[in-house]
């Protein structure tokens, strides 16, 4: 028996690192019968126990058990199906990479990601990438977007992964941590990892001019082990991000600006949609809560209600 960490998942095979060696493992058949409510019972970052097949195939094995997960982050299908996918597990820090243009990251996507990370107690740093390529107007848009998340307590950084701008400070934060980097296709995740450690030389691709969307360069989630104890999980570019199954009345708990003000509403069970004397609606109207954040909140409330009906 050996213990290891899953570095890569391709659906049927898992690359497992153990004591400096890499093993190609399959999942033992009976594990598929366990009550795991996801399309992938094992994820990158999982601590696993496996057995080596035999002496002639000493770098192949079968995973027989999964260790305790301190956390994980889940992606739910953006349609109304109940399928979920565990993106990664045992994460110390999540990096959400955002671009205001080429491609544009929409606030709905940002807010869904932040909610899902908060639900599993995973701290997030928002990286506003490609600052070297924006016009003056686009930089103003970036500052406005950044302020929304600064004001509610999120840590944010403006960077250029391509030009190695403001990367040094981030690199120090990542030392001795397992970090997951996520974002839409084309925002620069692979370029960021290449900048952290050029020797890794991950494949990157340019933006599609026709649709201004990123081209997928990362097909499967994969953990890269860099110098100074930096471990970073690169995830496939995500266009949509369905959230975990959270009750409508609990969604506001994961919006800091709503959570701190919800006790000021007239009704304890206020959903902040159209109830009278709602403190949240008042703060949206006076600009204390951003309209984009409130719109994301309402969309999630409606989605959760429809999902349960």
Beta strands, then each sheet from edge to edge (+ up, - down):
strand 1: 2-9
strand 2: 14-18
strand 3: 21-27
strand 4: 47-52
strand 5: 60-66
strand 6: 72-76
strand 7: 84-89
strand 8: 93-98
strand 9: 124-128
strand 10: 155-158
strand 11: 178-182
strand 12: 222-225
strand 13: 231-234
sheet 1: 1+ 2- 3+ 5+ 4- 1+
sheet 2: 6+ 7-
sheet 3: 10+ 9+ 8+ 11+ 13+ 12-
end
